[in-house]
């Protein structure tokens, strides 16, 4: 792993790196535990683990929305490393809807299960080569208290398509066990159960802020 530099605009130390073996060289995003800014509501030193948990949840659901993300001990210590997605920075949720509505339905459900406290429009990337949507920046997810803040409320109150309910139900959330506390995992499973019972996309909460700031 070779550090290329810090990514601008990140609230924590976030590095662009190259990762190589004799046959392949790729760019990745490296978020070391040592570079995390302490937050009042998330346990210190856990944000990198939540990044990996988000990827594992996306894969367990069969949706592949989060770029491959793994644990690595890099030049700045243990942390998460995620494949960098080449994308157009001018494209984001507000420009990509409604053309990619089917994908964003899955993102909305993913965010609800993992209780994403900061789904900004700019966290939704359109890959340059494949024109597929990826979602990134999941350090503030999986809190046990209700914290969902997202720009994706377009589907609120609508029925969840049957195929998505099936995928939600059959997903093995046990893959999250290495990355979360037992209580956080229990609450994530409860949120999944509530979605299955309601069979509808949730409405924005009325007792707290439902949107991140800034929205992009």
KOLKOLZA-967239 format. One line per 2 residues: their letters; for each residue x, z, y of N, C-alpha, C, O, CB. Coordinates in steps of 0.05 Angstrom, whole numbers, plus 5000, padded with zeros to 4 digits. Glycine has a CB too. Example, Ala and Ser with C-alpha at 12.3 -4.5 7.8 and 13.67 -1.06 7.14 Angstrom:
// residues 2
AS	5264/5156/4886/5246/5156/4910/5264/5156/4934/5285/5169/4934/5226/5181/4911  5257/5142/4955/5273/5143/4979/5258/5157/5001/5268/5161/5023/5282/5114/4988
// end
This chain:
// residues 216
XX	5017/5000/4976/5000/5000/5000/5018/5000/5025/5037/5015/5027/4981/5025/5000  5011/4982/5044/5026/4981/5069/5007/4983/5092/4988/4967/5094/5043/4955/5071
XX	5012/5002/5110/4994/5006/5133/5000/4984/5154/5022/4980/5162/4998/5034/5145  4978/4971/5162/4980/4951/5183/4975/4963/5211/4987/4954/5231/4960/4928/5178
XX	4958/4983/5212/4953/4996/5238/4926/5010/5237/4911/5008/5218/4953/4976/5260  4920/5025/5258/4894/5038/5261/4873/5018/5269/4878/5000/5285/4896/5061/5281
XX	4849/5022/5258/4826/5005/5267/4815/5017/5293/4811/5041/5295/4804/5004/5245  4810/5001/5313/4800/5011/5339/4772/5021/5337/4756/5010/5322/4803/4990/5361
XX	4765/5041/5353/4737/5050/5356/4728/5069/5335/4705/5078/5336/4720/5027/5355  4745/5076/5315/4736/5095/5294/4738/5124/5304/4757/5131/5318/4753/5090/5269
XX	4719/5140/5296/4720/5169/5304/4740/5185/5287/4749/5206/5296/4692/5181/5300  4747/5175/5264/4768/5187/5247/4791/5168/5245/4789/5144/5252/4757/5194/5219
XX	4814/5177/5235/4836/5160/5230/4830/5140/5207/4827/5148/5184/4862/5176/5223  4827/5115/5214/4819/5094/5196/4840/5072/5198/4844/5060/5219/4790/5084/5202
XX	4853/5066/5175/4875/5047/5175/4867/5021/5161/4853/5021/5141/4899/5060/5162  4877/4999/5173/4877/4974/5158/4903/4973/5142/4925/4979/5153/4875/4949/5177
XX	4901/4967/5117/4924/4966/5099/4924/4941/5082/4903/4929/5079/4925/4992/5081  4947/4934/5072/4948/4913/5052/4954/4927/5025/4970/4946/5024/4970/4891/5058
XX	4941/4918/5004/4945/4929/4977/4953/4905/4960/4940/4884/4960/4919/4943/4966  4975/4908/4945/4985/4885/4930/4996/4894/4903/5005/4916/4899/5007/4872/4946
XX	4994/4875/4884/5008/4876/4859/5022/4849/4856/5019/4832/4874/4989/4883/4834  5036/4844/4834/5050/4818/4832/5032/4793/4834/5041/4771/4840/5065/4817/4807
XX	5005/4797/4830/4988/4773/4829/4967/4772/4851/4956/4751/4856/4973/4773/4803  4963/4794/4866/4941/4794/4885/4949/4811/4909/4961/4832/4906/4915/4804/4872
XX	4941/4802/4933/4945/4818/4957/4919/4817/4973/4909/4795/4980/4969/4807/4973  4908/4840/4981/4883/4841/4996/4886/4860/5019/4904/4877/5019/4859/4849/4977
XX	4868/4858/5038/4866/4877/5060/4844/4897/5053/4823/4890/5043/4860/4863/5087  4850/4923/5060/4831/4944/5054/4829/4963/5077/4846/4963/5095/4839/4959/5028
XX	4809/4980/5077/4805/5001/5097/4810/5027/5084/4797/5035/5064/4776/4999/5110  4830/5042/5094/4839/5067/5083/4831/5090/5101/4839/5090/5125/4870/5066/5078
XX	4816/5109/5091/4807/5132/5106/4817/5158/5093/4805/5168/5074/4775/5133/5108  4840/5168/5102/4851/5191/5090/4837/5217/5098/4827/5219/5120/4881/5194/5097
XX	4835/5235/5079/4823/5261/5085/4836/5275/5109/4822/5287/5125/4825/5279/5060  4862/5273/5111/4877/5286/5132/4870/5276/5160/4875/5290/5180/4907/5283/5128
XX	4858/5253/5162/4851/5242/5188/4822/5246/5196/4813/5235/5216/4856/5213/5188  4807/5262/5181/4779/5266/5187/4775/5286/5210/4788/5307/5210/4764/5276/5162
XX	4758/5280/5229/4751/5298/5250/4730/5318/5240/4710/5310/5229/4740/5282/5275  4735/5344/5243/4716/5364/5233/4688/5360/5246/4686/5355/5270/4726/5392/5237
XX	4667/5364/5230/4640/5362/5240/4626/5389/5234/4633/5403/5215/4624/5339/5226  4607/5396/5251/4594/5422/5248/4576/5423/5224/4571/5445/5213/4579/5429/5274
XX	4566/5400/5215/4545/5401/5195/4555/5389/5168/4540/5391/5148/4522/5385/5204  4579/5378/5166/4589/5368/5140/4614/5384/5134/4631/5390/5151/4595/5338/5142
XX	4617/5391/5108/4640/5407/5099/4666/5392/5105/4668/5368/5101/4638/5413/5069  4685/5407/5115/4711/5395/5123/4724/5381/5099/4723/5390/5076/4730/5416/5134
XX	4736/5358/5104/4751/5343/5084/4735/5330/5062/4745/5323/5041/4769/5362/5071  4709/5325/5068/4692/5312/5047/4682/5285/5054/4669/5272/5037/4668/5330/5042
XX	4688/5275/5078/4677/5249/5086/4686/5226/5069/4671/5208/5062/4683/5243/5115  4712/5226/5061/4722/5205/5044/4708/5204/5017/4704/5183/5005/4752/5208/5040
XX	4701/5228/5007/4687/5229/4981/4659/5217/4983/4649/5205/4964/4685/5258/4971  4647/5220/5006/4620/5209/5010/4621/5179/5012/4602/5165/5004/4608/5221/5036
XX	4643/5168/5023/4647/5139/5023/4646/5128/4994/4634/5107/4989/4673/5132/5038  4660/5142/4977/4661/5132/4949/4634/5136/4935/4625/5119/4920/4683/5148/4933
XX	4621/5159/4941/4594/5164/4929/4574/5142/4937/4558/5134/4921/4584/5191/4938  4576/5133/4962/4558/5111/4971/4562/5086/4955/4543/5073/4947/4562/5105/5001
XX	4587/5079/4950/4593/5056/4933/4582/5060/4905/4570/5042/4893/4624/5050/4932  4587/5083/4893/4578/5089/4866/4548/5087/4864/4537/5078/4844/4588/5116/4857
XX	4534/5097/4884/4505/5096/4884/4495/5067/4886/4477/5059/4871/4493/5112/4908  4507/5051/4903/4500/5023/4906/4503/5008/4879/4487/4992/4872/4516/5010/4928
XX	4525/5014/4866/4531/5002/4840/4511/5012/4818/4502/4996/4802/4559/5007/4831  4505/5037/4818/4486/5048/4799/4459/5036/4801/4445/5032/4781/4484/5079/4802
XX	4451/5029/4826/4426/5016/4831/4427/4986/4823/4406/4973/4821/4417/5019/4860  4451/4975/4820/4454/4947/4814/4452/4929/4838/4447/4905/4836/4433/4939/4794
XX	4456/4940/4862/4451/4925/4887/4477/4915/4900/4476/4896/4915/4437/4942/4906  4500/4926/4894/4526/4917/4904/4524/4912/4934/4531/4890/4944/4535/4892/4890
XX	4516/4932/4949/4514/4930/4978/4539/4940/4992/4545/4931/5015/4489/4945/4988  4553/4959/4980/4576/4971/4991/4601/4959/4979/4603/4956/4955/4576/5002/4986
XX	4620/4950/4996/4645/4939/4985/4659/4958/4966/4656/4982/4969/4664/4931/5008  4673/4947/4946/4687/4965/4927/4703/4986/4941/4719/4980/4959/4705/4948/4908
XX	4699/5011/4933/4711/5034/4946/4721/5054/4925/4706/5061/4907/4691/5049/4965  4746/5062/4927/4759/5078/4907/4775/5101/4920/4781/5100/4944/4776/5061/4888
XX	4783/5120/4904/4801/5141/4912/4830/5132/4909/4837/5120/4889/4796/5167/4896  4846/5137/4930/4874/5130/4928/4890/5151/4944/4881/5162/4964/4879/5102/4940
XX	4914/5156/4934/4933/5174/4947/4953/5156/4962/4972/5146/4950/4948/5194/4927  4948/5151/4988/4965/5132/5003/4985/5146/5020/4991/5169/5017/4947/5116/5020
XX	4997/5131/5039/5018/5141/5056/5010/5166/5073/5026/5182/5080/5027/5120/5075  4984/5168/5079/4974/5191/5094/4959/5211/5077/4944/5228/5087/4955/5182/5117
XX	4962/5209/5050/4950/5228/5032/4925/5217/5019/4918/5193/5022/4943/5253/5047  4911/5234/5005/4887/5226/4989/4865/5217/5008/4862/5227/5030/4877/5250/4972
XX	4850/5197/4999/4828/5187/5015/4813/5165/5001/4818/5159/4978/4838/5177/5042  4795/5152/5015/4781/5129/5005/4794/5103/5013/4806/5102/5035/4751/5130/5013
XX	4792/5083/4996/4802/5056/5003/4780/5036/4996/4770/5035/4973/4829/5050/4989  4773/5020/5015/4750/5001/5012/4760/4973/5018/4774/4968/5038/4727/5009/5030
XX	4751/4954/5002/4758/4926/5007/4748/4918/5034/4725/4922/5041/4746/4908/4985  4765/4905/5050/4758/4896/5076/4742/4870/5074/4749/4852/5059/4783/4891/5094
XX	4720/4869/5089/4702/4845/5088/4707/4829/5114/4703/4838/5136/4672/4854/5086  4716/4804/5110/4719/4786/5133/4691/4779/5143/4674/4770/5127/4734/4760/5125
XX	4685/4784/5168/4658/4781/5179/4659/4772/5208/4679/4774/5221/4642/4807/5175  4636/4764/5217/4632/4757/5246/4622/4782/5260/4600/4790/5256/4612/4733/5249
XX	4638/4793/5278/4630/4818/5292/4606/4815/5310/4594/4834/5319/4653/4829/5307  4599/4790/5316/4575/4785/5333/4549/4788/5317/4527/4789/5328/4577/4758/5346
XX	4552/4788/5290/4528/4790/5273/4524/4819/5264/4543/4833/5258/4531/4772/5248  4499/4828/5265/4493/4856/5257/4463/4856/5249/4450/4836/5247/4499/4876/5280
XX	4453/4880/5244/4426/4883/5233/4406/4868/5251/4388/4854/5240/4418/4912/5231  4408/4871/5277/4387/4860/5294/4388/4829/5295/4368/4817/5301/4390/4871/5322
XX	4411/4818/5289/4413/4788/5289/4408/4777/5261/4400/4754/5258/4441/4780/5298  4411/4794/5241/4408/4785/5213/4379/4788/5202/4372/4775/5182/4427/4800/5195
XX	4363/4804/5215/4335/4806/5207/4320/4785/5223/4327/4779/5246/4324/4835/5213  4299/4773/5210/4288/4778/5184/4299/4760/5162/4289/4762/5139/4258/4776/5185
XX	4318/4744/5168/4328/4725/5148/4338/4739/5122/4335/4729/5100/4351/4708/5159  4349/4763/5126/4360/4778/5103/4342/4802/5097/4352/4823/5088/4388/4787/5108
XX	4316/4800/5101/4298/4822/5097/4299/4834/5069/4297/4858/5066/4269/4814/5104  4301/4817/5049/4301/4826/5021/4325/4845/5016/4323/4865/5002/4302/4803/5002
XX	4348/4838/5028/4372/4855/5025/4368/4881/5041/4375/4902/5031/4397/4840/5036  4356/4879/5064/4353/4903/5081/4332/4922/5069/4333/4946/5075/4346/4896/5109
XX	4314/4913/5054/4296/4931/5039/4312/4949/5021/4307/4973/5020/4275/4915/5023  4331/4938/5007/4349/4953/4990/4366/4972/5006/4371/4995/4998/4366/4935/4972
XX	4377/4963/5029/4393/4980/5045/4376/5004/5055/4386/5027/5055/4404/4965/5070  4351/5000/5063/4334/5021/5072/4330/5042/5050/4331/5066/5056/4307/5010/5081
XX	4326/5034/5025/4323/5052/5003/4349/5066/4997/4349/5090/4992/4312/5038/4978  4371/5052/4997/4397/5064/4992/4402/5086/5013/4410/5108/5006/4419/5043/4994
XX	4397/5080/5038/4401/5100/5059/4384/5124/5056/4392/5146/5062/4396/5087/5087  4359/5120/5047/4341/5143/5043/4352/5161/5020/4352/5185/5024/4313/5133/5037
XX	4360/5149/4998/4369/5166/4976/4394/5181/4984/4398/5204/4977/4374/5148/4951  4413/5168/4998/4437/5181/5005/4436/5195/5032/4456/5206/5042/4461/5162/5005
XX	4412/5194/5045/4408/5210/5070/4428/5203/5091/4442/5220/5102/4409/5240/5063  4430/5177/5097/4450/5167/5116/4443/5177/5144/4422/5170/5155/4451/5136/5115
XX	4462/5192/5155/4457/5203/5182/4466/5184/5204/4464/5192/5228/4472/5229/5184  4475/5160/5198/4486/5143/5219/4486/5113/5211/4508/5101/5209/4514/5152/5227
XX	4463/5102/5205/4462/5073/5199/4458/5057/5225/4436/5052/5233/4439/5067/5178  4480/5050/5236/4479/5033/5260/4477/5003/5252/4484/4996/5229/4505/5037/5278
XX	4467/4987/5270/4464/4958/5265/4491/4946/5258/4493/4928/5241/4452/4944/5288  4513/4955/5272/4539/4944/5268/4552/4951/5241/4573/4941/5235/4557/4952/5289
XX	4539/4969/5226/4549/4975/5199/4540/4955/5178/4547/4957/5155/4540/5003/5191  4525/4935/5187/4515/4914/5169/4530/4889/5175/4528/4877/5197/4484/4910/5173
XX	4546/4880/5156/4565/4858/5160/4556/4833/5145/4548/4835/5122/4593/4866/5152  4559/4810/5157/4554/4785/5144/4581/4773/5136/4597/4765/5154/4538/4765/5162
XX	4587/4772/5110/4613/4762/5101/4616/4732/5109/4598/4716/5104/4616/4765/5071  4639/4726/5120/4644/4699/5130/4642/4678/5108/4630/4657/5112/4671/4697/5143
XX	4654/4683/5085/4656/4663/5064/4630/4660/5048/4621/4638/5043/4678/4669/5045  4618/4682/5040/4595/4682/5022/4568/4683/5036/4548/4676/5025/4596/4704/5003
XX	4568/4691/5062/4543/4695/5077/4525/4716/5065/4501/4715/5069/4528/4668/5080  4537/4735/5051/4521/4757/5040/4525/4781/5058/4545/4784/5072/4530/4764/5011
XX	4506/4800/5057/4507/4823/5074/4519/4847/5058/4513/4852/5035/4478/4831/5083  4538/4860/5072/4550/4885/5062/4544/4907/5082/4540/4902/5106/4580/4882/5057
XX	4544/4932/5072/4541/4955/5091/4564/4974/5087/4574/4979/5065/4514/4970/5086  4574/4985/5110/4598/5002/5109/4594/5027/5126/4573/5030/5139/4622/4986/5120
XX	4614/5044/5126/4614/5069/5141/4594/5089/5131/4572/5092/5142/4609/5063/5171  4601/5103/5110/4583/5122/5097/4594/5150/5094/4588/5165/5076/4576/5112/5069
XX	4611/5158/5113/4623/5184/5112/4603/5207/5117/4607/5229/5108/4645/5186/5132  4582/5201/5133/4562/5222/5139/4536/5217/5124/4515/5214/5135/4557/5223/5170
XX	4539/5217/5097/4516/5214/5079/4515/5237/5060/4534/5253/5057/4518/5187/5064  4493/5239/5045/4489/5258/5023/4488/5287/5032/4493/5305/5016/4512/5255/5004
XX	4482/5293/5057/4477/5321/5065/4452/5331/5052/4433/5315/5047/4475/5323/5096  4451/5356/5046/4427/5367/5032/4403/5370/5051/4381/5370/5042/4434/5394/5020
XX	4409/5373/5077/4387/5375/5097/4378/5347/5106/4394/5329/5106/4396/5392/5121  4353/5344/5114/4343/5318/5123/4358/5309/5148/4357/5323/5168/4313/5319/5128
XX	4372/5286/5146/4387/5277/5169/4386/5246/5172/4401/5235/5188/4416/5285/5165  4367/5233/5159/4366/5204/5160/4363/5194/5189/4343/5200/5202/4344/5194/5142
XX	4383/5179/5198/4381/5166/5224/4390/5137/5220/4413/5132/5211/4399/5180/5246  4372/5119/5225/4377/5091/5219/4363/5072/5238/4342/5080/5249/4369/5085/5190
XX	4373/5048/5241/4359/5027/5256/4339/5012/5239/4323/4996/5249/4379/5008/5269  4339/5017/5212/4323/5002/5194/4297/5016/5188/4294/5030/5168/4338/4996/5168
XX	4277/5013/5206/4251/5024/5202/4230/5002/5200/4206/5007/5201/4244/5043/5224  4238/4977/5198/4220/4954/5198/4200/4955/5175/4178/4944/5177/4235/4928/5197
XX	4207/4968/5153/4190/4968/5129/4174/4994/5126/4160/4998/5106/4207/4965/5104  4175/5011/5146/4161/5037/5145/4132/5034/5137/4117/5018/5150/4164/5052/5171
XX	4123/5049/5117/4096/5049/5108/4088/5026/5089/4067/5027/5077/4078/5047/5131  4106/5006/5086/4100/4984/5068/4105/4992/5039/4122/5009/5034/4117/4959/5075
XX	4091/4980/5020/4096/4986/4992/4124/4977/4984/4133/4956/4992/4075/4972/4974  4137/4993/4967/4163/4985/4956/4158/4965/4934/4142/4971/4915/4179/5010/4946
XX	4170/4942/4934/4166/4922/4913/4172/4935/4885/4190/4951/4882/4185/4898/4917  4156/4926/4866/4158/4938/4839/4186/4936/4827/4196/4955/4815/4138/4924/4820
XX	4199/4913/4831/4226/4910/4819/4246/4930/4831/4264/4939/4817/4236/4882/4824  4242/4938/4856/4260/4957/4869/4253/4985/4858/4271/5002/4855/4257/4957/4899
XX	4228/4991/4853/4221/5017/4841/4233/5019/4813/4243/5041/4806/4190/5019/4839  4233/4998/4798/4245/4998/4771/4275/5004/4773/4285/5020/4758/4240/4972/4756
XX	4288/4990/4792/4317/4994/4795/4323/5022/4805/4343/5034/4796/4328/4974/4814  4307/5033/4822/4310/5061/4831/4308/5080/4808/4324/5099/4805/4290/5068/4853
XX	4287/5076/4791/4282/5095/4770/4303/5095/4748/4310/5116/4737/4255/5088/4757  4314/5071/4742/4333/5070/4719/4362/5076/4727/4379/5078/4710/4331/5042/4707
XX	4367/5079/4753/4395/5084/4762/4404/5111/4753/4390/5131/4755/4397/5082/4793  4428/5113/4742/4440/5138/4733/4456/5150/4757/4478/5142/4763/4459/5133/4709
XX	4443/5170/4770/4456/5183/4793/4477/5202/4784/4491/5214/4801/4435/5197/4809  4481/5206/4758/4502/5223/4749/4530/5214/4756/4549/5229/4756/4500/5226/4719
XX	4532/5188/4763/4558/5177/4771/4568/5189/4798/4591/5187/4805/4557/5146/4774  4550/5203/4812/4557/5215/4837/4569/5243/4833/4580/5254/4852/4533/5218/4855
XX	4568/5253/4809/4576/5281/4804/4605/5287/4813/4610/5309/4823/4573/5287/4775  4624/5269/4808/4652/5275/4817/4656/5277/4847/4676/5288/4856/4671/5255/4806
XX	4637/5267/4863/4641/5264/4891/4625/5283/4909/4631/5286/4933/4636/5236/4899  4604/5295/4897/4586/5312/4913/4585/5340/4901/4593/5344/4878/4558/5300/4914
XX	4574/5359/4916/4568/5385/4904/4544/5382/4886/4528/5363/4888/4564/5407/4926  4540/5401/4868/4517/5400/4850/4491/5401/4866/4472/5388/4859/4518/5424/4830
XX	4491/5416/4888/4466/5418/4904/4461/5392/4918/4438/5383/4919/4469/5441/4924  4481/5380/4929/4478/5354/4943/4467/5333/4923/4450/5317/4930/4504/5344/4955
XX	4477/5333/4899/4467/5314/4878/4438/5320/4871/4423/5301/4869/4485/5316/4853  4431/5345/4868/4404/5352/4862/4385/5342/4884/4363/5332/4878/4401/5383/4859
XX	4392/5346/4909/4375/5337/4931/4373/5307/4932/4352/5296/4939/4385/5349/4958  4395/5293/4926/4394/5264/4926/4375/5254/4904/4359/5235/4908/4422/5252/4921
XX	4375/5267/4881/4357/5261/4859/4328/5266/4868/4310/5251/4861/4363/5276/4834  4324/5288/4883/4297/5294/4893/4287/5273/4912/4264/5265/4911/4297/5322/4907
XX	4305/5263/4929/4297/5242/4948/4289/5217/4933/4270/5203/4940/4319/5236/4968  4304/5211/4912/4296/5188/4895/4269/5192/4882/4252/5173/4882/4318/5183/4873
XX	4264/5216/4872/4238/5222/4860/4215/5219/4880/4193/5210/4873/4238/5250/4848  4220/5228/4904/4199/5226/4925/4192/5197/4931/4169/5190/4936/4208/5241/4950
XX	4213/5180/4932/4208/5152/4937/4191/5139/4915/4173/5124/4920/4234/5136/4940  4198/5146/4890/4183/5136/4867/4154/5145/4867/4136/5130/4859/4197/5144/4841
XX	4150/5170/4875/4123/5180/4876/4106/5168/4899/4083/5162/4895/4123/5211/4879  4119/5164/4922/4105/5153/4945/4100/5123/4941/4080/5112/4951/4120/5158/4970
XX	4119/5109/4928/4117/5080/4924/4115/5064/4950/4106/5042/4951/4093/5073/4906  4125/5077/4972/4124/5064/4998/4149/5072/5014/4160/5093/5009/4098/5072/5014
XX	4157/5054/5032/4180/5061/5049/4172/5084/5068/4149/5084/5078/4189/5036/5065  4190/5103/5072/4182/5126/5089/4179/5118/5118/4190/5098/5128/4203/5147/5087
XX	4163/5134/5132/4160/5131/5161/4182/5147/5176/4193/5166/5164/4132/5141/5170  4188/5140/5201/4207/5156/5216/4198/5184/5219/4174/5189/5223/4212/5143/5244
XX	4215/5204/5217/4207/5232/5221/4198/5237/5250/4209/5224/5268/4229/5251/5214  4179/5255/5254/4170/5261/5280/4182/5287/5291/4179/5293/5315/4140/5264/5280
XX	4196/5302/5274/4207/5328/5283/4236/5327/5290/4248/5348/5296/4202/5348/5261  4248/5303/5289/4277/5301/5296/4283/5272/5303/4266/5254/5299/4295/5311/5272
XX	4307/5267/5313/4315/5240/5321/4318/5222/5297/4332/5229/5278/4341/5241/5338  4305/5199/5298/4306/5181/5274/4325/5158/5277/4329/5143/5258/4278/5171/5269
XX	4336/5154/5302/4354/5131/5307/4382/5141/5314/4385/5161/5328/4342/5114/5329  4402/5126/5306/4430/5133/5314/4435/5124/5343/4420/5108/5353/4450/5121/5295
XX	4456/5135/5355/4464/5126/5381/4495/5123/5381/4509/5141/5373/4454/5146/5403  4504/5100/5392/4489/5077/5400/4477/5063/5376/4487/5066/5354/4506/5058/5417
XX	4456/5046/5380/4444/5033/5357/4461/5012/5344/4457/5006/5320/4418/5021/5366  4480/5000/5359/4498/4980/5347/4526/4991/5345/4544/4978/5336/4498/4954/5365
// end
